Amino acid sequence: MATLEGGQPGKRILLRADMDALPMPEDNDLPFASQVAGRMHACGHDSHTAMLVGAAKILSNHREQIPGTVDFFFQTG
């Protein structure tokens, strides 16, 4: 969890991304394949995590314009 305090008063919001893996084998030898036997990131959760990190970066660059507080929650399965 990370928190961004905006530069203006306002409400608190939460942005959430799930980041778990599916219980299935990864049947390939690609360099980004799961290193955990029987677990595979095949459902887009890696993208969810990347999007939340991107949102945090963009919003932090505009901190003074943001009213309130933004919490970024990376939820494991």
URBEL-V249007 format. One record per backbone hydrogen bond with DSSP energy under -1.0 kcal/mol. CO is the residue of the C=O (numbers start at 1). NH is the residue of the N-H. If there is no record, write none. Layout:
# URBEL-V249007
[[CO;NH] [CO;NH]]
This chain:
# URBEL-V249007
[[2;72] [4;70] [8;68] [11;69] [13;71] [15;73] [17;75] [22;24] [22;40] [26;28] [30;33] [36;39] [40;22] [40;42] [44;48] [45;49] [46;50] [47;51] [48;52] [49;53] [50;54] [51;55] [52;56] [53;57] [54;58] [55;59] [56;60] [57;61] [59;62] [60;63] [62;65] [63;7] [63;66] [66;8] [68;6] [69;13] [70;4] [71;15] [72;2] [73;17] [75;19]]
